[in-house]
Amino acid sequence: MKKLVDNEIISCSAGIDVSKYDDSFLNKSLQKRITETHCDSAEAYRNLLEQSKEEALKLIDSLNINYSEFFRNTLTYSVLERIILPSIILKKKNTNCKEIRIWTAACAGGQEPYSLAMLLEELKNGESQRFDYRIFASDHTESQVNKARRGEYTEDALSGLNLKRIKQWFTRHGEIYSVKPELKKNIDFSVFDLFNEQFSAPPASIFGDFDLVVCANLLFYYNPGYRKKIVKKTGDCLARGGYLITGETERDILMKHGFSEVFSQSAIFQNI
């Protein structure tokens, strides 16, 4: 695929390495900025990028993938609720390690870790024997992690939740719905770069060994080499028999890296 603007020029102007991104995603982002800046060609936009720090910052922002939803993939969360999480709970009852450990590797606005916490709290209420859990939620920018930690959403952002969950887990303040403290208490938010070569998982998790790692709707933004790095890092952090969750459109990527889908179309995998 022909690149609209050379990677070296973008990296120099924006101050970040863009070679890690998938060419299709990068071109779409560039085309959007070309249109919004009313440039009549890729060359004109390249000149603007070299001259305007403000535009370089806008381009960087457009490359940050921050979109998320509560219970985004209905089938995935249904399988988690009915099969995967109950099986993990049962397994923990028969081991010395009672804590369920989960890592959401690109938590964006926080919808993903809060959705998982809701499921676990609801399962806990239905269990005769208590269990503990800890969710480590990370993203690569401090601003995004702070947003997730605040847990404040508009009514539109709660469209994936039923009324019962909204009433149970949120407090309304005017037009804003805030996540209640009791849902936050077992979630640890932190800044972590998936391409960090020093740590294999967020330092707060100490040793990884996760029963479940969620890395959904992220892989297809990167080129094959960087996808491989993400899959290896998240896969290596799994406890024995642990599960790796990706997005619906990323299932083929996991299969190419030796993972087997637990239930068809669920996007829930184990390493075989």
C-alpha positions in Angstrom: 0.0 0.0 0.0 1.4 3.4 -1.0 1.8 5.7 2.0 0.3 9.2 1.8 3.2 10.7 3.8 6.6 9.1 4.5 6.8 7.6 8.0 10.1 9.3 8.6 8.5 12.7 8.0 5.6 12.0 10.3 7.8 10.6 13.0 10.1 13.6 12.9 7.2 16.1 12.9 5.1 14.3 15.5 7.9 13.1 17.7 6.7 9.5 17.8 7.6 6.4 15.8 4.7 5.6 13.5 6.3 2.6 11.8 4.6 0.3 14.3 1.1 1.2 12.9 -0.7 -0.8 10.2 -0.4 1.1 6.9 -4.1 1.0 6.2 -4.9 2.5 9.6 -2.2 5.1 9.2 -3.4 6.1 5.8 -7.0 6.4 7.0 -5.9 8.7 9.8 -3.8 10.8 7.5 -6.6 11.1 4.9 -9.0 12.3 7.7 -6.5 14.9 8.8 -5.9 16.0 5.1 -9.7 16.5 4.7 -10.2 18.3 8.0 -7.3 20.7 7.3 -8.6 21.4 3.8 -5.3 20.4 2.2 -5.6 19.7 -1.5 -3.0 17.0 -1.6 -0.8 14.7 0.6 2.2 16.9 -0.3 0.4 20.0 1.0 -0.5 18.2 4.2 3.2 17.1 4.6 4.3 20.7 4.4 1.7 21.7 7.0 2.8 18.9 9.3 6.5 20.0 9.0 5.5 23.6 9.9 2.7 23.2 12.5 3.4 21.7 15.9 -0.3 22.0 16.6 -1.2 19.8 13.6 1.4 17.3 14.6 -0.3 17.0 18.0 -3.7 16.6 16.4 -2.3 13.8 14.2 -0.8 12.0 17.3 -4.2 12.3 19.0 -5.9 10.7 16.0 -3.6 7.7 16.3 -4.6 7.1 19.9 -7.2 4.4 20.0 -9.5 5.3 22.9 -12.9 4.0 21.9 -14.6 1.5 24.1 -18.1 0.3 25.3 -19.5 -1.5 28.3 -20.0 -5.2 27.4 -18.8 -4.5 23.9 -19.0 -8.0 22.4 -22.2 -9.6 23.7 -21.2 -13.2 22.9 -17.8 -12.8 24.6 -19.3 -11.5 27.8 -22.0 -14.1 27.7 -19.5 -16.9 27.5 -17.4 -15.2 30.3 -20.4 -14.9 32.6 -21.8 -18.4 32.1 -18.8 -20.5 31.5 -15.3 -19.0 31.8 -15.5 -17.0 35.0 -17.5 -19.8 36.9 -14.8 -22.3 35.8 -12.0 -20.1 37.1 -13.8 -19.6 40.4 -14.2 -23.3 40.8 -10.6 -23.9 39.9 -9.5 -21.3 42.5 -11.5 -23.1 45.2 -9.3 -26.1 44.7 -5.9 -24.3 44.8 -3.9 -22.3 47.4 -4.2 -19.2 45.3 -7.7 -17.9 45.8 -7.4 -14.6 44.0 -8.6 -14.3 40.4 -6.1 -12.1 38.5 -7.1 -10.2 35.3 -5.3 -7.7 33.1 -7.1 -5.4 30.7 -4.2 -4.3 28.6 -5.8 -1.3 26.8 -8.5 -0.1 29.2 -9.3 3.1 27.3 -12.1 4.9 29.1 -12.5 2.1 31.7 -15.6 0.4 30.3 -13.8 -2.9 29.9 -12.5 -3.4 33.5 -15.7 -2.1 35.0 -17.7 -4.6 32.9 -15.6 -7.4 34.2 -15.9 -6.2 37.8 -19.7 -6.2 37.4 -19.7 -9.8 36.3 -17.4 -10.9 39.1 -19.4 -9.0 41.8 -22.6 -10.5 40.5 -21.1 -14.0 40.5 -19.8 -13.4 44.0 -23.3 -12.6 45.2 -24.4 -15.9 43.8 -21.6 -18.0 45.3 -21.8 -19.7 48.7 -18.0 -19.5 49.0 -16.3 -16.1 48.8 -13.5 -15.4 46.3 -11.2 -12.5 45.8 -10.2 -10.8 42.5 -7.9 -8.1 41.3 -8.2 -6.4 37.9 -5.1 -4.6 36.6 -6.2 -2.0 34.0 -3.6 -0.2 32.0 -3.3 2.1 29.0 -0.3 3.9 27.5 -1.3 7.5 28.3 -1.7 9.1 31.8 -4.7 11.2 30.6 -6.6 8.1 29.4 -5.8 6.2 32.7 -7.0 9.1 34.7 -10.2 9.2 32.7 -10.8 5.5 33.3 -10.0 5.9 37.0 -12.6 8.7 37.4 -15.3 6.4 35.9 -17.6 9.2 34.7 -19.9 8.6 31.8 -22.8 10.2 29.9 -26.1 8.4 29.6 -25.3 7.5 25.9 -22.1 5.7 27.1 -24.3 3.4 29.3 -26.3 2.1 26.3 -24.7 -1.4 26.7 -26.0 -1.7 30.3 -29.4 -2.8 31.5 -31.3 -0.6 34.0 -30.5 -2.9 36.9 -26.8 -2.6 36.4 -27.0 1.2 36.0 -28.9 1.5 39.3 -26.7 -0.9 41.2 -23.3 0.4 40.0 -23.7 4.1 39.2 -24.6 7.3 41.0 -26.1 10.0 38.9 -25.0 13.6 39.2 -27.0 15.7 36.7 -26.1 14.4 33.2 -23.1 12.4 34.5 -23.1 8.8 35.8 -20.2 8.0 38.2 -19.0 4.4 39.0 -19.6 3.6 42.7 -16.5 3.1 44.9 -17.5 -0.5 45.6 -17.0 -1.4 42.0 -13.6 0.3 41.8 -12.1 -1.2 45.0 -10.6 -4.2 43.2 -9.3 -2.4 40.1 -5.8 -1.1 39.9 -5.3 1.5 37.1 -1.8 2.3 35.8 0.1 3.7 32.8 1.8 0.9 30.9 3.2 0.7 27.4 2.7 -2.7 25.8 6.0 -2.2 23.9 7.9 -1.6 27.2 10.9 -4.0 27.0 11.7 -3.8 30.7 8.4 -5.2 32.1 6.2 -8.0 30.8 3.1 -6.6 32.6 2.1 -3.6 34.7 4.6 -3.4 37.6 1.6 -3.2 40.0 0.8 -6.8 39.1 4.2 -7.8 40.4 4.4 -11.2 38.7 1.7 -11.4 36.0 0.3 -15.0 36.2 -3.1 -13.8 35.0 -6.1 -16.1 34.7 -7.5 -13.7 32.1 -5.9 -11.1 29.8 -8.1 -8.9 27.7 -6.4 -7.2 24.7 -9.4 -6.5 22.4 -9.8 -4.2 19.4 -6.1 -3.2 19.5 -4.1 -5.6 17.4 -5.4 -4.6 13.9 -4.0 -1.1 14.4 -0.5 -2.3 14.3 1.7 -4.0 11.7 2.3 -7.8 11.9 5.6 -7.4 13.7 4.2 -5.4 16.5 1.0 -7.5 16.6 3.4 -10.5 17.3 5.0 -8.6 20.2 1.7 -7.8 21.8 0.4 -11.4 21.5 3.7 -12.8 22.9 3.7 -10.4 25.8 0.1 -10.9 26.8 0.3 -14.7 26.2 3.4 -15.1 28.3 1.7 -13.4 31.2 -1.1 -16.0 31.4 -1.3 -18.5 34.2 -1.4 -22.2 33.1 -4.8 -22.7 31.5 -5.4 -18.9 31.3 -7.5 -17.2 28.7 -6.6 -14.4 26.2 -9.5 -12.3 24.8 -9.3 -10.3 21.6 -11.8 -8.5 19.4 -14.2 -10.2 17.0 -12.3 -9.0 14.0 -8.9 -10.1 15.4 -9.6 -13.8 15.9 -7.6 -14.9 12.9 -4.5 -13.1 14.3 -4.6 -15.2 17.5 -5.1 -18.4 15.5 -2.0 -17.7 13.4 0.0 -17.4 16.6 -0.9 -20.8 18.0 -4.0 -20.0 20.1 -7.2 -22.0 20.0 -10.6 -20.4 20.3 -12.4 -21.9 23.3 -15.9 -21.4 21.8 -16.6 -20.6 18.2 -16.9 -16.8 17.5 -16.3 -15.9 21.2 -12.9 -14.3 20.7 -11.8 -16.2 23.9 -8.6 -18.2 23.4 -6.2 -20.5 25.1 -2.6 -21.1 24.0 -2.2 -24.6 22.6 
